[in-house]
Amino acid sequence: MSARSLFDPLVAAYDAARPSYPRRLFVDLEWLAGRKLAGADIIEVGAGTGIATRQLLARGARVIPVDHSPGMLGRLCERTPGLGAVRADGEALPFADAVADLVCYAQAWHWVQVPVAAAEAARVLRPGGALAVWWNDVDGADLGWWERQQQRLEAMSPGYRRDHRLRPWADELRWTGLFAEVVTVSGRWSRTLVLEAYELWLRSKSYVQATGDRLEDFLAAERRSLLKAFPDGMITEPFHTVLVVARMDPLGEGVVIAPPVATLRDP
Ligand SMILES: C[S@@+](CC[C@H](N)C(=O)[O-])C[C@H]1O[C@@H](n2cnc3c(N)ncnc32)[C@H](O)[C@@H]1O
């Protein structure tokens, strides 16, 4: 299946079971981007069914959602009537230069080639604008049921590795030389789901679907393992949310590569 249509069969599970993002993330985003979300022009790439889109709209931002999956965008438009969405690739954005205050990727930056998508983001950003990328990651270290789930996935889902999203995201953006400043913040939280909802959450993951004709075996093993850890069928899962914000030079005069070595003082 091509990357473009990978998410199409996941739409219903995705929309029902994926977590939204903690309120704190949007407070940190305003702080690091140096501006309020209210009134900001935002291009949100990999918008999917619109989970982050609706959170940005609720804070008064003007958002143009972009995605290359027709299924995901279709659901976004049903859930958010009247919002214009654009079917396009984050690596070739169909927008003029310097039109956005923020370019955002919620749970989607790992799907693009960083040097190409970062250059596209920098092109459409206004001076002083920012690229913001973030993820909700499960923080399961030291949890027996999580360890068993990861071992099962590494055995049953071709190419899956639990550390697939452990990359130096901020450094990769610094290395492009496109941004004046790159900052990372993170926070922890958790949510509790009944077993049936937790199973839907598993089904919404592309690497779980990649187990193919072993999917039902995988889910049956998960049910047994989860009920051992959570006999009342209420699954509590810890999350780690990471936000990386890369700011453009406010004067539009090029990139500050290093801080000045000396400060000039008035005589
Ligand atoms: C994991 S989903 C995230 C959806 C949503 N942002 C959220 O927070 O739930 C990733 C989304 O990125 C989209 N995507 C992946 N690569 C893309 C690309 N190169 N250009 C545009 N969209 C892309 C997928 O179609 C999918 O809808």
The ligand as an SDF file (V2000), in Angstrom:
LIG
                    3D

 27 29  0  0  0  0  0  0  0  0999 V2000
   -0.7480    9.9150   12.2060 C   0  0  0  0  0  0  0  0  0  0  0  0
   -1.7940   10.8950   11.1720 S   0  0  0  0  0  0  0  0  0  0  0  0
   -1.9700   12.4270   12.0940 C   0  0  0  0  0  0  0  0  0  0  0  0
   -3.3040   13.0910   11.8530 C   0  0  0  0  0  0  0  0  0  0  0  0
   -3.6080   14.3170   12.7090 C   0  0  0  0  0  0  0  0  0  0  0  0
   -2.6630   15.3800   12.4900 N   0  0  0  0  0  0  0  0  0  0  0  0
   -3.6820   13.9960   14.1870 C   0  0  0  0  0  0  0  0  0  0  0  0
   -3.0460   14.6700   14.9810 O   0  0  0  0  0  0  0  0  0  0  0  0
   -4.3990   13.0830   14.5460 O   0  0  0  0  0  0  0  0  0  0  0  0
   -0.6460   11.3490    9.9080 C   0  0  0  0  0  0  0  0  0  0  0  0
   -1.3280   12.0520    8.7520 C   0  0  0  0  0  0  0  0  0  0  0  0
   -0.3020   12.5790    7.9010 O   0  0  0  0  0  0  0  0  0  0  0  0
   -0.6980   12.4040    6.5670 C   0  0  0  0  0  0  0  0  0  0  0  0
    0.5240   12.4600    5.7480 N   0  0  0  0  0  0  0  0  0  0  0  0
    1.5650   11.5970    5.7700 C   0  0  0  0  0  0  0  0  0  0  0  0
    2.5200   11.9950    4.9010 N   0  0  0  0  0  0  0  0  0  0  0  0
    2.0620   13.1500    4.3370 C   0  0  0  0  0  0  0  0  0  0  0  0
    2.6020   14.0320    3.3620 C   0  0  0  0  0  0  0  0  0  0  0  0
    3.8110   13.8150    2.8170 N   0  0  0  0  0  0  0  0  0  0  0  0
    1.8720   15.0980    2.9980 N   0  0  0  0  0  0  0  0  0  0  0  0
    0.6440   15.3240    3.5330 C   0  0  0  0  0  0  0  0  0  0  0  0
    0.0790   14.5140    4.4670 N   0  0  0  0  0  0  0  0  0  0  0  0
    0.7850   13.4440    4.8690 C   0  0  0  0  0  0  0  0  0  0  0  0
   -1.4120   11.0580    6.5580 C   0  0  0  0  0  0  0  0  0  0  0  0
   -2.2490   10.9150    5.4360 O   0  0  0  0  0  0  0  0  0  0  0  0
   -2.1790   11.1280    7.8810 C   0  0  0  0  0  0  0  0  0  0  0  0
   -3.4540   11.6790    7.7160 O   0  0  0  0  0  0  0  0  0  0  0  0
  1  2  1  0
  2  3  1  0
  2 10  1  0
  3  4  1  0
  4  5  1  0
  5  6  1  0
  5  7  1  0
  7  8  2  0
  7  9  1  0
 10 11  1  0
 11 12  1  0
 11 26  1  0
 12 13  1  0
 13 14  1  0
 13 24  1  0
 14 15  1  0
 14 23  1  0
 15 16  2  0
 16 17  1  0
 17 18  1  0
 17 23  2  0
 18 19  1  0
 18 20  2  0
 20 21  1  0
 21 22  2  0
 22 23  1  0
 24 25  1  0
 24 26  1  0
 26 27  1  0
M  CHG  2   2   1   9  -1
M  END
$$$$
